Amino acid sequence: MEQKKRDLSKYFLPNFKDARKRTKKANVIFDGFQIPTNLVNFGLNKTYHIKTFGCQSNVRDSEVMMGMLELIGYKFNEDPTTSDLVILNTCAIREHAEDKVFADIGALNKIKRSNPNFIFGMCGCMAQEEKVVNRILKSNFNIDFIFGTHNIHRILNVLEQVIFEKNLVVEVWSQEGDVIENLPSKRSDNLKGFVNVMYGCDKFCTYCIVPLTRGKIRSRNKNQILEEINQMIKEGYKEVTLIGQNVNSYGIDFESEDKYLFCNLLEDVAKTGIERVRFTTSNPWNFSKQIVDVMQKYKNIMPHIHLPIQSGDESILKLMNRHMKIQDYIDLIDYIKAKIPNCSITTDLIVGFPNESKSQFEKTIELYKRIEFDNAFTFIYSKREGTIAALIEDKISLEEKKQRLYQLNEMVKFYAKKNNTRFVNQVVEVLVEGPSKKDKKIISGYSPQWKVVNFTGNAKSGEIVKVLITSASRFTLNGEMVN
């Protein structure tokens, strides 16, 4: 595609002002996907590659796109450099992830120069950012298409325009779309699978761009969710993970006097009889005790809760627009531990939020010691254009932030090892995934607490077996299979 001055009026460009708006209600569409007549069997003898960045929602979006592409004949190719079509499904949470995407765009651009028939583009959360799309449009990248998070069901329509009009297609809907059901998909795992229960987020944490890139809360109808899970059971799936930007907000957008909330959905999913149920992610602000009570009631709901707190200091939490009192968080954790003693609890933590003082950081350390989390995802604050926090002048040096992250990570390592060690000499049930990547003689799988278990024995992928834990490291439990 020859580079020329682009007429911006023909593109659907992202707009954060529109993205902040919240519509009253999203429609549920059951026939929103159709194969364009021009593309029937178009992908025969052609290959595609999708590179996925970021969270479980992006993974699930990629699976849906794979399903649609394979309906017109495309086959997946592990090697993007020899594929006919490449899609980058992007993440906007941190600047480092964006840098990786632009490096990939540069590499794909070189392929395009030598092979004009090669097609590549990007979608996902980065595509929802004004600055990203503007940067691409002003560049010499010969990218073919850009679309966002709200219209992945239109991937074939976008592809049709690229192929037959030979022009760059930009179709980014700034406001959230409808809930599109009955989309095809090709799951990347035949044992464990993600199921969307809701989309979007209305919390507007000041550091987070997700409410702008993923839109308002839209909950799926329980019948469609349960139907999807029952189909997975028929196909032999052992484990389902219910996903959303904030799963415990599920149902609050339903217009009904009789509220059907996440605790109700979780119980109904457990009743399907699937062997393992997980969920992520949860904002502790509206994580109810009823969810814990349901977890305690059903053995097939796995004892692991990811509950991001982000900081141990309430004034920092207030600046983050996270409505959580530290004592309330501690009380919630104590309730979880009392009800489900074997539950593992993980969290997310940000260090170096603009102007975080040493004493405020120390409160995060104190909270971690009080809770003794099983593990944590830790990050240095990443400025995201379009968020409120990005407007705050920050006087903390990067070196200081790195030192704090190092201190925090050392404590994370300590408690990860401590919590894993408590399983030594215990028997745990493990969902077998297959041989270990490092040693084919060792079998690997996951415990109910979402801990990697490496063990010796004779077990097949998909089986749930008992393993006696003989040793533990920070990262794994190690043991031997028992009858």
Salt bridges, closest charged atoms under 4 A:
ASP18 OD1 - LYS21 NZ 3.40
ASP61 OD2 - ARG214 NH1 3.02
GLU63 OE1 - ARG60 NH1 2.81
GLU63 OE1 - ARG187 NH1 3.89
GLU70 OE2 - LYS186 NZ 3.04
GLU98 OE1 - LYS131 NZ 3.76
GLU98 OE2 - ARG384 NH2 2.40
ASP104 OD2 - LYS51 NZ 2.81
GLU129 OE1 - ARG384 NH2 3.75
ASP144 OD1 - LYS112 NZ 2.99
GLU171 OE2 - ARG154 NE 2.56
GLU181 OE1 - ARG220 NH2 2.79
ASP202 OD1 - ARG22 NE 2.89
GLU228 OE2 - ARG60 NH2 3.37
GLU228 OE2 - ARG187 NH2 2.61
GLU228 OE1 - ARG220 NH1 2.82
GLU239 OE2 - ARG278 NE 3.11
GLU267 OE2 - LYS297 NZ 2.89
GLU275 OE2 - LYS238 NZ 3.15
ASP293 OD1 - LYS339 NZ 3.94
ASP313 OD1 - LYS363 NZ 3.31
GLU314 OE1 - LYS325 NZ 4.00
ASP334 OD2 - ARG370 NH2 2.83
ASP348 OD1 - HIS306 NE2 2.92
GLU356 OE1 - ARG404 NH1 2.97
GLU372 OE2 - LYS418 NZ 3.17
ASP374 OD2 - ARG422 NH2 3.46
ASP374 OD2 - LYS451 NZ 2.85
ASP394 OD2 - LYS401 NZ 2.45
GLU400 OE2 - ARG404 NE 2.90
GLU410 OE2 - LYS413 NZ 3.15
GLU433 OE2 - LYS192 NZ 2.34
